[in-house]
Structure formats: structure tokens, C-alpha cells
Amino acid sequence: MHRDPKQWAYVRRLILEEGASRRGVSRKTRLSRGTVRKMLASPRPPSRATPLNDAAEKLLEAARFLAAQRYSIDPTAYRRRALYQWGRTRDLVLKLDRPRGAALLRETAEVINGTTAATELNSGGWPSASLGAGTRSSRPGGTRARGGTVREWLDRLQRGEMRIPDLGDLDRIEGLPLLLGRINNGTLRQRKKAAVVVADRRGIPIRIIATSLSVSRVSVRKYMRVFTVGGVEALFASSRRIGGRRAENEQVRKDVFTLLHEPPSAVGINRTTWRMADLTQVLRQRGTPVCAQVVREITRSAGWRWRRARRVLTSTDPEYRQKVHHIQSVLAELQETEAFFSIDEFGPFSIRAQGGRALVGPGEIPTVPQYQKSKGCLIMTAALELSRNQITHFYSPRKDTGEMLRMLAELIQQYKHKSRIYLSWDAASWHMSKMLHNRVDRHNEAIIKGETEGPAVALAPLPAGAQFLNVIESVFSGMARAIIANSNYGSIDEARAAINRYVQDRNAKFRTTPKRAGGAIWGSEREPPRFSESNNCKDPLYYR
């Protein structure tokens, strides 16, 4: 992050122009004081790329160190370390600028071995004295190549100066044109792989190949083994593809899924779920040694994912199917002279500062005190008419049968032009009391006898424990997000005014654009207010 030019200029402006302290800027930007000091020391951030000049200085420094160690008593350990650093910098120089890098390598070779030893080196060569002092004579039997020493031949090969006629009897190597093509135009890793194969077929010892190409002897043997078994394609295949073959082994996949279908306790592990470390350990004990990456590839290719269990609302009512079928049949045959109401209570909830999701500025963290003095308590009893999306509501001191009788009288009076109204609510005790059922029966008998006017009343209760089917819960969730979350009303009257306005605006919308329950509804309600078994109208984030 500290390489961002805009942030770099912002920090410098705060300190140099506005006079802010380093400590304050460090706290404000969450940068360390060392990073702030770096920003003040330079007008612009450092470049990510390594310039050739820096690499050349490191190369010459390593060369001078090697030259000084030629005459020490025991130069082996120091010289080995310096040669390693010299080789890494040599590859970087060639990667940055091959023409200028060749001249630099020639200079460093003269510094290391002296002017007399420089005759055994070509541009870009490796020091002829790799670990000891002085110039090493060439060995017969393959260590002397046409046109100079072994190292000179390897240098020409790396620079792409070798052609198929220059290689003599090596033209019988399988895939030689592709190998030379990768040496000329491939990546650094590909050039080294191809050069290792050609040099090994030339009969050059592994020690000299590893030293000249700046690779380990283990890597040289590995490249040759891969080339011998699979040819050029296997040599240049990506490591991901090579590692993926283990994950494609049918027996390995079978062993992994067999273990996944067993609980960890079955193999003596005191856990309820598997961990990646446990899986690899048990597989290794069962004779299938695989790493965690192979297990991940196998499970991901089969669609397995780490998932957290989510709680869902369920009903334990033995008559669940019958009650649901009854409500669906009523809604399917609902007439224009009939109305269906979903009834429930919202609350009680305390009038105090409420938390919630909100858009805030940078560095701002919304907080809600854990302990607050309540300004009052509120319970809202409401009924949602599903065919026109109209809400009837009032405020109650408590949840009991008396409030349900009050809602019944309110609906009978408000919808007296209807022939029948259906009341649907959950299985709370005050929703299914004998007093309420008796009141409904007396009302219906009075209508039959002609003693009173108004709609007949029919009950369509929800299954026990099926609050998620109560459609009005969707309206309550939307209202809670709109005017309860992030609120801090000063009194009960202020909270009631906000709720009343929300209900009025919602009712007005659906009066101007009449719409049967379903589809787009008011606000950000959780589910469309229609009766469906797949609905989950009650939002667990907003407890009541």
C-alpha cells in the first residue's frame, strides 16, 4: 500500500504543508512510523522493478569478493556462498538486458579470474575457477566442446548462438528444434530446462551443468528424469498439471470420499467434523499418502464445499399438511366479496437507540450502548388483507385474547360490506382461546338469525410452529428495517407517529395501484406477502 503515489503525496502534504505530526498521521492512515519516514525522505514511491544499474553493482561486488577469496587460507565456504549470489545476479542481469548484461559478465569474469583466465570465458560466461583458486584445465572425454571450453560452450548455448549443425551428433535428440526454440524464446525456467537436457546429452558432468546454469544438482537430475520418461512435453508441462495427475487417480479419489463419508470419531479422532490435517493423516495411515492440495482438488472438482449449517424454522404440527391445504384452497377460491387477513403482533420492543446496517463515512464505527434506559415499550397488533395489501393496526398494552376480540370487532366494522372474512394467525394461546371461538360462533349465529349485519367470520389458523408462513411477518420485517433499525426515538408518541406514517404510505401506494398479494411490495420487505410454503417471512435478524 505504501507504494501508492496518491497516498504517498497525501502523507507528505499532511506533514510538510499542513503541519500534522508524524504520530498523528501514522495513527490516521494506519501506516507504521517507519513507512511515514520513508515517504518523507523521497518525493515519490520506489519503483517495483529492479534497475540494471543496481543489479550490475551487486554483480561487481560479488565478483570483487570472489577475487579477494582466491588467496585466503580456506576460501571454499565463502566462495560457494558468493558464487551462488553471483549466479542469481547473473540471471537477473541477463533477464533485464542481455546485450549490456553480456559485457558486464565479461568484466566480472576478468575481475574474478584475472586477465589471463578471461581467455577461457566468452561473453556472459561463468568463472572458470568455480570453488577453488586458479584456472582449472579442461577434462578429456566430453568436457571439451567444439569452439572452446565446456563453460564457453554452455554460454553459447544459453545465448542462443547454437544451431542444429553446430551440435554435431546431438541432432538425434528427440525434440531438439523445440529445445533450441525454448532456449532462444522461452522463459528463464524453460531456457534452463532445455539447456540442461542438451548439455547432459553432450556428456557434460552434472556438477558443471548445475554450476553454470545456477540450478541445483537435484533439479538437473529431475529435469533429465522427466525428459527421459515423458519427452519434451513432460519437460515443459506446468507443475500444476503434473501435480493434478495425482488428484485424477481414481483409487485416490475413492479413498478420499470413503473417508469423508465416515465421521472422525470412527477413526479415533475426538472431533465432530473433519479437518484437512486429520484427513491427510488418516489417508497416510491407510496407505494413501496425499498432501492437502490434492485433497482440495479432489473435493472441489466434485463440488464439495465447507459450509456452515443454517438454522431454519420448521413446524412440528401433525396436521401441518391439512391446515396448509385448507389455507391454499381458501386463497385459490377467494371471491371479490370476501377478504383474507393475516394477523399478528409486532413487539414488544423497547423505545431506545437501535442498531442496524447503515452507510457510514471513513473511519466511523456506529455504536449502540449495551445498557440503556428505556423510554417505553410498544406492541403493535396488525392485520394484512392479502387481496389488496391493506393494513389495519392499533397499539396494545399486552398480548391476550382481549386484543384479538378488539381486532375482530375492528375488522367486522371496517369490512362490513364484505360477505365473509377469513382470519389467519399462528398457534399462540390467545389466538386459539375458547373465548375467541365462542365470540366468532355467536357473531355468525346472529348473522344467520338476522339480528346483526356484517360479514361472516371464518378461521384459517396456521400450523403450530409455522410463523414463517404468516405473511404479515414480511411486512413487519420491512418496517423494522425502514424505521426501527438505526432509530433513537425520543418517546413512544414519536415512534407511533413513524409507524403510523409508514402504514399510511404503504396503504396509499396499494390503493392507487391496486394489486393482489404477490410480486413487488412496499419497502424492503423480506418476502412478497403471499401465502406459500417456500416463503420464510419472518426475518431472524429482527427479533420481536
C-alpha positions as CSV (number, residue, x, y, z in Angstrom):
1,M,0.0,0.0,0.0
2,H,2.9,2.4,0.7
3,R,3.8,2.4,-3.0
4,D,0.6,4.1,-3.9
5,P,1.5,7.6,-5.4
6,K,-1.7,9.2,-4.2
7,Q,-1.2,8.0,-0.6
8,W,2.4,9.0,-0.8
9,A,1.5,12.6,-1.8
10,Y,-1.3,12.7,0.8
11,V,1.0,11.8,3.7
12,R,3.7,14.3,2.5
13,R,1.0,17.1,2.2
14,L,-0.3,16.4,5.7
15,I,3.1,16.7,7.4
16,L,5.0,19.1,5.2
17,E,2.2,21.5,4.2
18,E,-0.4,21.2,6.9
19,G,2.0,20.7,9.8
20,A,0.5,17.5,11.1
21,S,2.7,15.3,13.4
22,R,4.2,12.0,12.2
23,R,2.5,10.2,15.1
24,G,-0.9,11.6,14.2
25,V,-0.6,10.8,10.5
26,S,0.6,7.3,11.3
27,R,-2.5,6.8,13.5
28,K,-4.8,8.4,10.9
29,T,-3.5,6.4,7.9
30,R,-2.7,3.2,9.9
31,L,0.8,3.2,8.5
32,S,3.9,2.5,10.6
33,R,6.1,5.4,11.5
34,G,9.0,3.8,9.5
35,T,6.8,3.9,6.4
36,V,5.9,7.6,7.1
37,R,9.7,8.4,7.4
38,K,10.3,6.7,4.0
39,M,7.6,8.8,2.5
40,L,9.1,12.0,3.9
41,A,12.6,11.0,2.6
42,S,11.6,10.7,-1.0
43,P,9.1,12.8,-3.1
44,R,7.8,9.6,-4.9
45,P,7.5,5.9,-4.0
46,P,10.2,3.5,-5.1
47,S,9.8,1.6,-8.3
48,R,8.9,-2.1,-8.1
49,A,11.3,-3.0,-11.0
50,T,15.0,-3.6,-10.3
51,P,17.1,-1.3,-12.5
52,L,20.0,-2.7,-14.3
53,N,22.4,-0.4,-12.6
54,D,21.6,-1.8,-9.1
55,A,21.9,-5.4,-10.4
56,A,25.3,-4.5,-12.0
57,E,26.6,-3.1,-8.7
58,K,25.6,-6.3,-6.9
59,L,27.3,-8.4,-9.6
60,L,30.6,-6.4,-9.4
61,E,30.5,-6.6,-5.6
62,A,30.2,-10.4,-5.7
63,A,33.0,-10.6,-8.3
64,R,35.3,-8.5,-6.1
65,F,34.5,-10.7,-3.1
66,L,35.3,-13.8,-5.1
67,A,38.6,-12.3,-6.3
68,A,39.6,-11.5,-2.7
69,Q,38.9,-15.0,-1.6
70,R,41.2,-16.6,-4.2
71,Y,44.2,-16.1,-1.8
72,S,42.5,-16.9,1.5
73,I,43.5,-19.9,3.6
74,D,40.1,-21.7,3.4
75,P,38.0,-20.0,0.7
76,T,35.6,-22.8,0.0
77,A,32.6,-21.9,2.2
78,Y,32.8,-18.1,1.5
79,R,33.4,-18.7,-2.2
80,R,30.5,-21.1,-2.5
81,R,28.1,-18.5,-1.0
82,A,29.5,-15.7,-3.2
83,L,29.2,-17.9,-6.3
84,Y,25.6,-18.6,-5.5
85,Q,24.9,-14.9,-5.2
86,W,26.9,-14.2,-8.3
87,G,24.8,-16.7,-10.3
88,R,21.5,-15.3,-9.1
89,T,22.5,-11.8,-10.1
90,R,23.9,-13.0,-13.4
91,D,20.5,-14.4,-14.3
92,L,18.8,-11.2,-13.3
93,V,21.2,-9.1,-15.4
94,L,20.6,-11.3,-18.5
95,K,16.9,-11.1,-17.9
96,L,16.9,-7.3,-17.7
97,D,19.2,-6.5,-20.7
98,R,21.0,-9.3,-22.5
99,P,23.4,-7.2,-24.7
100,R,24.6,-5.0,-21.8
101,G,24.5,-7.9,-19.4
102,A,27.0,-9.9,-21.6
103,A,29.5,-7.0,-21.4
104,L,29.0,-6.8,-17.6
105,L,29.5,-10.5,-17.2
106,R,32.8,-10.3,-19.2
107,E,34.0,-7.6,-16.9
108,T,33.2,-9.5,-13.7
109,A,34.8,-12.6,-15.1
110,E,38.1,-10.7,-15.6
111,V,37.8,-9.3,-12.0
112,I,37.3,-12.8,-10.6
113,N,39.9,-14.9,-12.6
114,G,42.3,-12.2,-13.9
115,T,43.1,-11.2,-17.4
116,T,44.8,-14.5,-18.2
117,A,41.9,-16.6,-17.1
118,A,39.5,-14.4,-19.1
119,T,40.6,-16.0,-22.3
120,E,38.7,-19.1,-21.2
121,L,35.5,-17.2,-20.9
122,N,33.1,-15.9,-23.6
123,S,30.7,-13.0,-23.0
124,G,28.2,-14.0,-20.3
125,G,30.4,-16.9,-19.1
126,W,30.9,-18.4,-15.7
127,P,34.2,-18.1,-13.7
128,S,36.5,-21.0,-14.7
129,A,37.5,-21.4,-11.0
130,S,34.2,-22.4,-9.5
131,L,35.2,-23.3,-6.0
132,G,38.9,-23.2,-5.8
133,A,41.6,-20.7,-6.8
134,G,43.3,-20.5,-10.2
135,T,42.3,-21.8,-13.6
136,R,41.1,-25.4,-14.0
137,S,42.2,-27.3,-17.0
138,S,39.6,-28.9,-19.2
139,R,38.9,-32.7,-18.9
140,P,39.1,-35.1,-21.8
141,G,36.2,-37.2,-22.8
142,G,33.3,-34.8,-23.2
143,T,34.4,-31.9,-21.1
144,R,36.0,-30.1,-24.1
145,A,33.4,-28.9,-26.6
146,R,34.0,-27.7,-30.2
147,G,34.9,-24.0,-30.2
148,G,36.3,-23.6,-26.7
149,T,35.9,-24.9,-23.1
150,V,32.8,-26.6,-21.7
151,R,31.7,-23.4,-19.9
152,E,32.2,-21.4,-23.1
153,W,30.0,-24.0,-25.0
154,L,27.3,-23.7,-22.3
155,D,27.4,-19.9,-22.6
156,R,27.0,-20.0,-26.3
157,L,24.1,-22.4,-25.9
158,Q,22.4,-20.2,-23.4
159,R,22.8,-17.1,-25.5
160,G,21.1,-18.9,-28.4
161,E,24.1,-19.0,-30.7
162,M,23.9,-22.7,-31.2
163,R,22.2,-24.1,-34.3
164,I,21.5,-27.7,-35.1
165,P,24.5,-28.1,-37.5
166,D,26.7,-26.7,-34.6
167,L,25.7,-29.6,-32.3
168,G,27.1,-32.4,-34.4
169,D,25.8,-35.8,-33.4
170,L,23.4,-34.2,-30.9
171,D,20.8,-33.7,-33.8
172,R,19.5,-37.2,-32.9
173,I,18.0,-35.8,-29.6
174,E,14.2,-36.1,-29.8
175,G,12.5,-32.7,-30.0
176,L,15.8,-30.8,-30.5
177,P,14.3,-28.0,-32.5
178,L,11.8,-27.4,-29.8
179,L,14.5,-27.4,-27.1
180,L,16.6,-24.8,-29.1
181,G,13.4,-22.7,-29.6
182,R,12.8,-22.6,-25.9
183,I,16.4,-21.7,-25.2
184,N,16.0,-18.7,-27.6
185,N,12.5,-17.5,-26.8
186,G,11.3,-19.3,-23.6
187,T,11.1,-18.1,-20.0
188,L,14.1,-18.3,-17.8
189,R,12.9,-21.6,-16.3
190,Q,12.3,-23.1,-19.7
191,R,15.7,-22.0,-21.0
192,K,17.4,-23.7,-18.1
193,K,15.4,-26.9,-18.6
194,A,16.2,-27.1,-22.3
195,A,19.9,-26.3,-21.7
196,V,20.1,-29.0,-19.0
197,V,18.8,-31.6,-21.5
198,V,21.1,-30.6,-24.3
199,A,24.2,-30.3,-22.1
200,D,23.5,-33.7,-20.5
201,R,23.2,-35.3,-23.9
202,R,26.6,-33.7,-24.8
203,G,28.1,-35.6,-21.9
204,I,28.9,-32.6,-19.6
205,P,29.0,-33.6,-15.9
206,I,26.1,-32.7,-13.7
207,R,28.3,-30.7,-11.4
208,I,29.4,-28.3,-14.2
209,I,25.8,-28.0,-15.6
210,A,24.4,-27.1,-12.2
211,T,27.2,-24.6,-11.5
212,S,27.0,-22.9,-15.0
213,L,23.2,-22.7,-15.2
214,S,22.7,-21.7,-11.5
215,V,20.5,-24.7,-10.7
216,S,20.8,-27.4,-8.1
217,R,22.1,-30.9,-9.0
218,V,18.7,-32.2,-7.7
219,S,16.9,-30.1,-10.3
220,V,19.3,-31.2,-13.1
221,R,18.6,-34.9,-12.3
222,K,14.8,-34.2,-12.0
223,Y,14.7,-32.5,-15.5
224,M,16.6,-35.4,-17.0
225,R,14.3,-37.9,-15.4
226,V,11.2,-36.1,-16.6
227,F,12.6,-35.8,-20.1
228,T,13.6,-39.4,-20.3
229,V,10.2,-40.6,-19.2
230,G,7.9,-38.2,-20.9
231,G,9.9,-36.3,-23.5
232,V,9.7,-32.6,-24.4
233,E,6.0,-32.3,-23.5
234,A,6.5,-33.6,-20.0
235,L,9.6,-31.4,-19.5
236,F,7.7,-28.2,-20.3
237,A,4.4,-29.2,-18.7
238,S,3.3,-26.9,-15.9
239,S,3.8,-28.1,-12.3
240,R,0.1,-27.7,-11.7
241,R,-0.7,-30.2,-14.5
242,I,1.9,-32.6,-13.2
243,G,0.5,-32.3,-9.6
244,G,-3.0,-32.7,-10.9
245,R,-2.4,-36.3,-12.1
246,R,-2.4,-37.4,-8.5
247,A,-5.8,-35.8,-8.0
248,E,-7.1,-37.6,-11.1
249,N,-6.2,-41.0,-9.8
250,E,-9.5,-43.0,-9.4
251,Q,-8.2,-45.0,-6.4
252,V,-7.0,-41.9,-4.6
253,R,-10.4,-40.2,-5.2
254,K,-12.2,-43.3,-4.0
255,D,-10.1,-43.4,-0.8
256,V,-10.8,-39.7,-0.1
257,F,-14.5,-39.9,-0.4
258,T,-14.7,-43.2,1.5
259,L,-13.0,-41.4,4.4
260,L,-15.2,-38.3,4.1
261,H,-18.3,-40.5,4.4
262,E,-17.1,-41.6,7.8
263,P,-17.3,-39.5,11.0
264,P,-14.0,-38.6,12.6
265,S,-14.9,-40.5,15.7
266,A,-14.9,-43.7,13.7
267,V,-11.1,-43.5,13.4
268,G,-10.5,-42.4,17.0
269,I,-10.4,-38.6,16.4
270,N,-12.3,-36.7,19.1
271,R,-14.0,-34.2,16.7
272,T,-17.4,-33.9,15.1
273,T,-16.1,-32.6,11.7
274,W,-13.1,-33.3,9.5
275,R,-10.1,-31.0,9.3
276,M,-7.7,-31.1,6.4
277,A,-4.8,-32.1,8.7
278,D,-6.9,-35.1,10.0
279,L,-7.9,-36.2,6.5
280,T,-4.3,-36.3,5.2
281,Q,-3.1,-38.0,8.4
282,V,-5.7,-40.8,8.2
283,L,-5.2,-41.3,4.5
284,R,-1.5,-41.7,5.0
285,Q,-2.1,-44.3,7.7
286,R,-4.4,-46.2,5.3
287,G,-1.7,-46.3,2.7
288,T,-2.8,-43.3,0.5
289,P,-0.2,-40.6,1.2
290,V,-1.5,-37.4,-0.3
291,C,-1.0,-33.7,0.5
292,A,-3.7,-31.2,1.4
293,Q,-3.6,-29.7,-2.0
294,V,-4.5,-33.0,-3.7
295,V,-7.5,-33.4,-1.3
296,R,-8.7,-29.9,-2.1
297,E,-8.5,-30.5,-5.8
298,I,-10.5,-33.8,-5.4
299,T,-13.2,-32.3,-3.3
300,R,-13.6,-29.1,-5.3
301,S,-13.8,-30.9,-8.6
302,A,-16.7,-33.0,-7.0
303,G,-18.5,-29.8,-5.8
304,W,-17.7,-30.3,-2.1
305,R,-17.5,-27.0,-0.1
306,W,-17.0,-26.0,3.5
307,R,-20.5,-24.7,4.6
308,R,-21.9,-23.5,7.9
309,A,-25.2,-25.0,9.0
310,R,-28.0,-22.5,8.8
311,R,-30.9,-22.6,11.2
312,V,-34.4,-22.8,9.6
313,L,-37.8,-22.5,11.0
314,T,-39.8,-25.8,11.0
315,S,-43.3,-26.9,12.1
316,T,-44.0,-29.9,14.3
317,D,-47.8,-29.8,13.9
318,P,-49.1,-33.3,13.0
319,E,-51.9,-31.7,10.9
320,Y,-49.5,-29.4,9.0
321,R,-50.4,-30.7,5.6
322,Q,-54.2,-30.5,6.2
323,K,-54.0,-26.9,7.5
324,V,-51.8,-25.7,4.7
325,H,-54.1,-27.3,2.1
326,H,-57.1,-25.6,3.7
327,I,-55.5,-22.2,3.5
328,Q,-54.4,-22.7,-0.1
329,S,-57.9,-23.8,-1.2
330,V,-59.4,-20.7,0.5
331,L,-57.0,-18.4,-1.3
332,A,-57.5,-20.1,-4.6
333,E,-61.3,-19.6,-4.4
334,L,-61.3,-16.2,-2.7
335,Q,-64.2,-14.1,-4.1
336,E,-64.5,-10.3,-4.6
337,T,-66.9,-10.2,-1.7
338,E,-64.5,-12.0,0.6
339,A,-61.3,-10.9,2.4
340,F,-58.4,-12.9,3.9
341,F,-56.4,-11.5,6.8
342,S,-53.0,-12.4,8.1
343,I,-52.9,-11.3,11.8
344,D,-50.1,-11.0,14.3
345,E,-48.4,-8.7,16.8
346,F,-45.1,-6.7,16.4
347,G,-43.3,-6.3,19.7
348,P,-43.0,-5.7,22.5
349,F,-39.9,-3.6,21.6
350,S,-38.2,-1.0,23.8
351,I,-38.0,2.6,22.7
352,R,-34.3,3.3,22.8
353,A,-31.3,3.5,20.4
354,Q,-31.4,0.6,18.0
355,G,-28.6,-0.8,15.9
356,G,-28.6,-1.7,12.3
357,R,-26.9,-1.6,8.9
358,A,-26.1,1.9,7.7
359,L,-23.8,3.7,5.3
360,V,-21.0,5.5,7.2
361,G,-18.0,7.6,6.5
362,P,-14.4,6.5,6.5
363,G,-13.1,5.7,10.0
364,E,-16.6,6.0,11.5
365,I,-17.8,3.0,13.5
366,P,-21.5,3.1,14.6
367,T,-22.0,2.0,18.2
368,V,-25.1,1.3,20.4
369,P,-24.7,1.4,24.2
370,Q,-25.2,-2.0,25.8
371,Y,-27.1,-0.6,28.7
372,Q,-29.7,2.0,28.0
373,K,-32.7,3.4,29.9
374,S,-35.9,2.5,28.1
375,K,-38.2,5.3,27.1
376,G,-41.2,3.0,27.0
377,C,-42.5,-0.2,25.4
378,L,-44.6,-0.7,22.3
379,I,-46.8,-3.5,20.9
380,M,-48.5,-3.2,17.5
381,T,-51.4,-5.5,16.6
382,A,-52.0,-5.6,12.8
383,A,-53.9,-7.4,10.1
384,L,-52.9,-7.6,6.5
385,E,-55.6,-8.0,3.9
386,L,-54.0,-10.1,1.2
387,S,-56.1,-9.3,-1.8
388,R,-55.5,-5.5,-1.7
389,N,-52.4,-5.3,0.6
390,Q,-54.1,-3.0,3.2
391,I,-53.0,-3.0,6.8
392,T,-55.3,-2.4,9.8
393,H,-53.4,-1.7,13.0
394,F,-53.6,-0.4,16.6
395,Y,-51.4,-0.4,19.7
396,S,-52.0,-2.8,22.5
397,P,-50.8,-2.8,26.2
398,R,-50.4,-6.6,26.1
399,K,-50.8,-9.7,24.0
400,D,-54.0,-11.5,25.1
401,T,-57.5,-12.6,23.9
402,G,-59.0,-9.2,24.6
403,E,-56.8,-7.6,21.9
404,M,-57.8,-10.3,19.4
405,L,-61.5,-9.6,20.2
406,R,-60.7,-5.9,19.6
407,M,-59.2,-6.7,16.3
408,L,-62.2,-8.9,15.3
409,A,-64.6,-6.1,16.1
410,E,-62.4,-3.6,14.1
411,L,-62.3,-5.8,11.0
412,I,-66.1,-6.5,11.2
413,Q,-66.8,-2.8,11.3
414,Q,-64.3,-1.8,8.6
415,Y,-65.2,-4.6,6.2
416,K,-69.0,-4.7,6.9
417,H,-69.6,-4.5,3.1
418,K,-68.0,-8.0,2.7
419,S,-69.9,-11.2,2.9
420,R,-67.2,-13.2,4.6
421,I,-63.8,-12.6,6.2
422,Y,-61.1,-15.2,6.9
423,L,-58.7,-14.7,9.9
424,S,-55.4,-16.5,9.8
425,W,-52.8,-16.4,12.7
426,D,-50.3,-18.6,14.3
427,A,-50.9,-21.0,17.2
428,A,-50.3,-18.6,20.1
429,S,-52.6,-19.4,23.1
430,W,-54.6,-16.1,22.8
431,H,-55.2,-16.8,19.1
432,M,-57.0,-20.1,19.8
433,S,-58.7,-19.4,23.1
434,K,-62.3,-20.7,23.8
435,M,-63.5,-17.1,24.4
436,L,-62.4,-16.1,20.9
437,H,-64.0,-19.1,19.3
438,N,-67.3,-18.5,21.2
439,R,-67.3,-14.9,20.1
440,V,-67.0,-15.9,16.5
441,D,-69.7,-18.5,16.8
442,R,-72.1,-16.0,18.4
443,H,-71.4,-13.5,15.7
444,N,-72.1,-16.0,12.9
445,E,-75.4,-17.2,14.6
446,A,-76.6,-13.6,14.9
447,I,-76.0,-13.0,11.2
448,I,-77.9,-16.2,10.3
449,K,-80.8,-15.1,12.5
450,G,-80.7,-11.6,11.0
451,E,-80.0,-9.9,14.3
452,T,-76.9,-8.1,13.1
453,E,-75.2,-7.0,9.9
454,G,-71.7,-7.6,8.7
455,P,-69.5,-10.3,7.2
456,A,-69.5,-13.9,8.5
457,V,-66.2,-14.8,10.1
458,A,-64.2,-18.0,9.3
459,L,-60.9,-19.1,10.9
460,A,-58.0,-20.5,9.0
461,P,-55.3,-21.0,11.6
462,L,-51.7,-21.7,10.7
463,P,-50.0,-24.9,11.7
464,A,-48.3,-24.9,15.1
465,G,-44.7,-23.5,14.9
466,A,-45.2,-22.2,11.4
467,Q,-44.7,-18.5,12.0
468,F,-42.6,-18.4,8.7
469,L,-45.9,-18.9,6.8
470,N,-47.5,-15.8,8.4
471,V,-47.5,-13.3,5.6
472,I,-47.7,-10.2,7.8
473,E,-44.2,-11.1,9.2
474,S,-42.8,-10.0,5.8
475,V,-44.4,-6.5,6.4
476,F,-43.0,-6.4,9.9
477,S,-39.5,-7.2,8.7
478,G,-39.6,-4.4,6.1
479,M,-41.0,-1.9,8.6
480,A,-38.2,-2.9,11.1
481,R,-35.5,-2.2,8.5
482,A,-37.1,1.1,7.4
483,I,-38.0,2.8,10.6
484,I,-36.9,0.7,13.6
485,A,-33.3,-0.1,12.7
486,N,-30.8,2.7,13.5
487,S,-33.6,4.6,15.3
488,N,-33.4,6.6,18.5
489,Y,-36.9,7.9,19.1
490,G,-37.4,10.3,22.0
491,S,-40.7,8.9,23.2
492,I,-43.5,6.4,22.5
493,D,-45.5,9.0,20.7
494,E,-42.6,9.7,18.3
495,A,-42.2,6.0,17.5
496,R,-46.0,5.6,17.0
497,A,-46.0,8.6,14.6
498,A,-43.3,6.9,12.5
499,I,-45.1,3.6,12.4
500,N,-48.4,5.3,11.5
501,R,-46.8,7.2,8.6
502,Y,-45.2,4.0,7.3
503,V,-48.6,2.2,7.3
504,Q,-50.4,5.1,5.8
505,D,-47.9,5.5,3.0
506,R,-47.9,1.8,2.3
507,N,-51.7,1.6,2.2
508,A,-51.9,4.7,-0.1
509,K,-49.5,3.1,-2.5
510,F,-51.6,0.0,-2.9
511,R,-54.8,2.0,-3.1
512,T,-53.5,4.0,-6.1
513,T,-52.1,0.9,-7.7
514,P,-54.4,-2.0,-6.6
515,K,-52.5,-5.3,-6.6
516,R,-53.3,-8.7,-5.3
517,A,-50.8,-10.0,-2.8
518,G,-47.5,-11.0,-4.5
519,G,-44.8,-9.5,-6.7
520,A,-43.3,-6.2,-5.9
521,I,-44.4,-4.9,-2.5
522,W,-43.7,-1.8,-0.3
523,G,-40.3,-1.1,1.1
524,S,-37.6,-3.7,1.5
525,E,-39.7,-6.4,2.9
526,R,-38.2,-9.9,3.1
527,E,-40.8,-11.9,1.1
528,P,-43.7,-11.0,-1.1
529,P,-46.9,-11.1,1.0
530,R,-48.5,-14.1,-0.4
531,F,-49.1,-17.5,1.1
532,S,-46.5,-20.0,0.0
533,E,-44.8,-23.0,1.7
534,S,-41.5,-21.9,0.3
535,N,-41.8,-18.4,1.9
536,N,-39.8,-17.5,5.1
537,C,-41.5,-14.3,6.0
538,K,-40.0,-14.0,9.5
539,D,-36.6,-12.4,9.4
540,P,-34.4,-13.9,12.2
541,L,-32.3,-10.7,12.2
542,Y,-35.2,-8.7,13.6
543,Y,-36.4,-10.3,16.8
544,R,-39.7,-9.3,18.3
